[in-house]
Amino acid sequence: YFDYYEHDVANDDPRRPFHSRMHGFMLDRLYPKPDFVIFLDAPAEVLFARKPEGTLEARERRRQEYVRLQQVVNSYAVVDVSQPEEETLQEISGLIMNFPYNKIDKQYKVGSPSS
């Protein structure tokens, strides 16, 4: 769902191919949405250094696509994976273990600049 959201679901360009419009319709109306998303985030420079594919600009564009997905799902958490691995694992484990209790909040962002 997330890999195609920006290009097939949210894209309202009337010139895009029929198969893209149909795929977007099916993803938006028929495909189940996740109950909870944990976005493993880091600056594009960190991500590119870890896996140098494409360009830094493309990596940042893709990262921003995932950031915008917080508007699509009810429960969305952000975890900064540029922190030490043990801290990342603890944070993710805590989010997963506490998810059923935090479902009351429509959206919460953990580790995002606004929290």
Secondary structure, 3 states (H helix, E strand, C coil): CHHHHHHHHCCCCCCCCHHHHHHHHHHHHCCCCCCCEEEEECCHHHHHHHCCCCCHHHHHHHHHHHHHHHHCCCCEEEEECCCCHHHHHHHHHHHHHHHHHHCCCCCCCCCCCCC
